[in-house]
Amino acid sequence: MNIGDASERSGLPAKTIRYYEEIGLVSPDRSGNGYRDYREADIHKLRFLQRSRGLGFSVEECRQLLALYGDRDRASADVRQIASAKLSEIDRKIRELSELRRTLETLVHACHGNDRPDCPILEELAEGPGNGQPS
């Protein structure tokens, strides 16, 4: 099938499919006239990549997961290690975002939001937290 059909079947834009081919994640056959010829196995791999990326795995992590998926002698511990590392990364990002939210919430509550020019939000952005110096 051509790239348009592969795009429709996989749910990925053709541009993304071409990128995945360029970096070696998928390798469709080529027809006699040089057009890409995607097979069911390619569609399956593209869907795998779409789901993996949707869970936040990087392209390189997807490459590792694809290799493990194709290796029937793999140890599930290898897959678990990649997923556990991603989970730790997500937890770290959640903590960072929670701290950002708390800081911004404090600033929003401190700003009167009236016609006066003074604004703690802008002061924080200009000077940093309580040191009077640019951050």
C-alpha positions as CSV (number, residue, x, y, z in Angstrom):
1,M,0.0,0.0,0.0
2,N,1.2,3.6,-0.6
3,I,2.1,6.1,2.1
4,G,-1.4,7.7,2.0
5,D,-3.0,4.4,2.8
6,A,-0.4,3.7,5.4
7,S,-1.1,7.1,7.0
8,E,-4.9,6.4,7.0
9,R,-4.4,2.9,8.5
10,S,-1.9,3.8,11.1
11,G,-3.3,7.2,12.1
12,L,0.0,8.9,11.6
13,P,0.7,11.8,9.2
14,A,2.6,10.9,6.0
15,K,5.3,13.3,7.2
16,T,5.8,11.4,10.4
17,I,6.0,8.1,8.5
18,R,8.6,9.5,6.2
19,Y,10.6,10.7,9.2
20,Y,10.4,7.3,10.9
21,E,11.7,5.8,7.6
22,E,14.5,8.4,7.4
23,I,15.7,7.5,10.9
24,G,15.4,3.8,10.3
25,L,12.4,2.9,12.5
26,V,10.4,1.5,9.5
27,S,11.8,0.2,6.2
28,P,9.0,-0.3,3.7
29,D,9.7,-2.1,0.5
30,R,10.0,-0.2,-2.7
31,S,8.0,-1.0,-5.8
32,G,9.5,-1.2,-9.2
33,N,8.9,2.5,-9.8
34,G,10.5,3.5,-6.5
35,Y,7.4,4.2,-4.5
36,R,7.1,3.0,-0.9
37,D,5.1,-0.2,-0.5
38,Y,3.9,-0.6,3.0
39,R,2.9,-4.0,4.3
40,E,0.7,-5.1,7.2
41,A,3.9,-5.5,9.4
42,D,4.8,-1.9,8.6
43,I,1.4,-0.7,9.7
44,H,1.6,-2.7,12.9
45,K,5.0,-1.2,13.6
46,L,3.7,2.3,12.9
47,R,0.8,1.8,15.3
48,F,3.2,0.5,17.9
49,L,5.3,3.7,17.4
50,Q,2.1,5.9,17.7
51,R,1.1,4.2,20.9
52,S,4.7,4.4,22.3
53,R,5.0,8.1,21.5
54,G,1.6,8.7,22.9
55,L,2.9,7.3,26.3
56,G,5.7,9.8,26.2
57,F,8.6,7.5,25.0
58,S,11.3,9.3,23.1
59,V,12.2,8.2,19.6
60,E,15.3,6.4,20.9
61,E,13.2,4.7,23.6
62,C,10.8,3.6,20.8
63,R,13.8,2.2,18.9
64,Q,14.7,0.2,21.9
65,L,11.2,-1.0,22.5
66,L,10.8,-2.0,18.9
67,A,14.0,-4.0,19.1
68,L,12.8,-5.7,22.2
69,Y,9.4,-6.4,20.6
70,G,11.1,-8.1,17.7
71,D,13.3,-10.2,19.9
72,R,11.5,-13.2,21.1
73,D,14.4,-14.1,23.4
74,R,14.1,-10.8,25.3
75,A,13.8,-10.5,29.0
76,S,10.7,-8.7,30.1
77,A,13.0,-7.1,32.7
78,D,14.6,-5.0,29.9
79,V,11.2,-3.7,28.8
80,R,10.2,-3.0,32.4
81,Q,13.4,-1.1,33.0
82,I,12.6,1.3,30.1
83,A,9.0,1.7,31.2
84,S,10.1,2.3,34.8
85,A,12.6,4.9,33.8
86,K,9.9,6.7,31.8
87,L,7.5,6.5,34.8
88,S,10.2,8.1,37.0
89,E,10.7,10.8,34.4
90,I,7.0,11.5,34.3
91,D,6.8,11.7,38.1
92,R,9.7,14.2,38.2
93,K,8.0,16.3,35.6
94,I,4.7,16.2,37.6
95,R,6.6,17.4,40.7
96,E,8.2,20.3,38.7
97,L,4.9,21.3,37.2
98,S,3.2,21.2,40.6
99,E,5.9,23.5,42.0
100,L,5.4,25.9,39.0
101,R,1.7,25.8,39.5
102,R,2.0,26.6,43.2
103,T,4.4,29.5,42.5
104,L,2.1,31.0,39.7
105,E,-1.0,30.5,41.9
106,T,0.7,32.5,44.7
107,L,1.6,35.3,42.3
108,V,-1.9,35.4,40.8
109,H,-3.4,35.7,44.3
110,A,-0.9,38.4,45.2
111,C,-1.8,40.5,42.1
112,H,-4.8,42.8,42.7
113,G,-5.7,42.8,39.1
114,N,-7.0,46.3,39.2
115,D,-6.2,49.6,37.4
116,R,-3.0,50.2,39.4
117,P,0.4,49.5,37.7
118,D,2.0,47.6,40.5
119,C,2.0,43.8,39.9
120,P,3.8,41.1,41.9
121,I,3.8,38.9,38.8
122,L,5.9,41.3,36.8
123,E,8.1,42.0,39.7
124,E,8.8,38.3,40.1
125,L,9.6,37.9,36.4
126,A,11.9,40.9,36.5
127,E,13.7,40.3,39.8
128,G,13.4,36.6,40.7
129,P,12.3,35.2,44.0
130,G,13.0,37.7,46.8
131,N,16.6,38.6,45.9
132,G,16.1,41.9,44.2
133,Q,18.4,40.7,41.4
134,P,17.5,39.3,37.9
135,S,17.4,35.6,37.9
